[in-house]
Structure formats: C-alpha cells, structure tokens
Amino acid sequence: MKTMSVTEARADFSGVAARAKNGTVTMVYKNSKPEAAVVSPEIAEAAPFVIALLREFGISLEMSRDEDLLAAYRRGLEEVERGDVVWEDI
C-alpha cells in the first residue's frame, strides 16, 4: 500500500491510477487523516460484497482490523476443518 497527501495524489493522478490498475492501493490523506483510497476496479467492485459479508457475520470494519480477533477466527476455522469442533442439533 502506498500513502500520499491529496496534493501529491492530485499532482500524480495518472500515476496513482496506473498503480491502482496494477494492484497497488493508494491511501490519500488530508490533514493526516485518511480521505480516500484509490484501488483497482476489481477491488472496488468486490468491496460492497466484502462489507456485506462482514456484517452478515456481525463483524465491523474496526473488528476486521483487530489482529487478535482475526487470529482467533482463523484458529476456529482450522479447528472446524480438522473436525475438532462437534456440532450438536438442539
């Protein structure tokens, strides 16, 4: 991921767009805060589906950035894949 200010992004927008097409995400900052992200069309098209999926599982975008929570989720998936988790119908 590349970061740049709004001024830098404006001055090199053709470069920002070309990098996005090649898969580089550029975070654009204004007053030290994220203002926008320039991404490939594929990522832009997938974003609403990813957000909907996170919401379906009750995961907020903030939670999706929590490394401890993500590690616990991955461990849980691994347990299910190994068959270590037994489901009971109630």
VMD Tcl script that draws the C-alpha trace (Angstrom):
set ca {
  {0.00 0.00 0.00}
  {1.20 3.47 -0.87}
  {0.26 6.61 1.05}
  {0.25 10.19 -0.16}
  {-1.33 13.54 0.53}
  {-4.22 14.92 -1.51}
  {-1.80 17.40 -3.10}
  {0.63 14.62 -4.09}
  {-2.17 12.43 -5.44}
  {-3.60 15.30 -7.49}
  {-0.17 16.08 -8.96}
  {0.41 12.45 -9.96}
  {-3.11 11.18 -10.51}
  {-2.24 9.36 -13.74}
  {0.49 7.50 -11.83}
  {-1.88 6.75 -8.95}
  {-4.45 5.38 -11.41}
  {-1.85 3.27 -13.23}
  {-0.61 1.81 -9.94}
  {-4.19 1.02 -8.90}
  {-4.76 -0.80 -12.17}
  {-1.67 -2.89 -11.37}
  {-2.96 -3.72 -7.88}
  {-1.39 -1.07 -5.66}
  {-3.76 0.54 -3.18}
  {-3.06 4.22 -2.53}
  {-4.39 5.77 0.66}
  {-4.84 9.52 0.23}
  {-4.53 11.64 3.37}
  {-5.77 15.14 4.15}
  {-4.63 16.81 7.36}
  {-3.05 13.49 8.45}
  {-6.37 11.66 8.20}
  {-7.41 9.12 5.54}
  {-9.54 10.90 2.95}
  {-9.82 8.31 0.17}
  {-8.38 5.12 -1.24}
  {-7.60 4.57 -4.91}
  {-7.96 0.90 -5.77}
  {-8.30 -1.34 -8.81}
  {-11.73 -1.78 -10.37}
  {-11.78 -5.38 -9.12}
  {-11.32 -4.29 -5.51}
  {-13.88 -1.50 -5.90}
  {-16.44 -3.97 -7.27}
  {-15.75 -6.53 -4.51}
  {-15.86 -4.05 -1.61}
  {-19.67 -3.95 -1.16}
  {-19.80 -7.75 -1.06}
  {-16.98 -7.97 1.48}
  {-18.66 -5.38 3.69}
  {-21.98 -7.24 3.44}
  {-20.26 -10.50 4.36}
  {-18.60 -8.91 7.38}
  {-21.97 -7.54 8.50}
  {-23.61 -10.94 7.95}
  {-21.19 -12.42 10.47}
  {-21.54 -9.47 12.82}
  {-18.05 -8.17 12.19}
  {-17.48 -4.44 11.90}
  {-14.71 -2.96 9.80}
  {-12.97 -1.96 13.04}
  {-13.16 -5.56 14.29}
  {-11.84 -6.80 10.95}
  {-8.61 -4.89 11.69}
  {-8.19 -6.47 15.16}
  {-5.28 -8.90 14.75}
  {-6.13 -10.86 17.93}
  {-9.72 -11.31 16.83}
  {-8.66 -12.37 13.34}
  {-6.16 -14.88 14.77}
  {-8.89 -16.39 17.00}
  {-11.22 -16.61 14.00}
  {-8.53 -18.38 11.94}
  {-7.89 -20.84 14.79}
  {-11.60 -21.57 14.95}
  {-11.75 -22.23 11.21}
  {-8.77 -24.57 11.47}
  {-10.49 -26.48 14.30}
  {-13.61 -26.91 12.20}
  {-11.57 -28.05 9.19}
  {-9.74 -30.63 11.32}
  {-13.05 -31.88 12.73}
  {-12.15 -30.83 16.27}
  {-15.45 -28.98 16.66}
  {-18.54 -31.11 17.11}
  {-21.89 -29.60 16.25}
  {-25.00 -30.81 18.02}
  {-28.52 -30.28 16.79}
  {-30.65 -28.94 19.59}
}
mol new
graphics top color blue
foreach p $ca { graphics top sphere $p radius 0.5 }
foreach p [lrange $ca 0 end-1] q [lrange $ca 1 end] { graphics top cylinder $p $q radius 0.2 }
display resetview
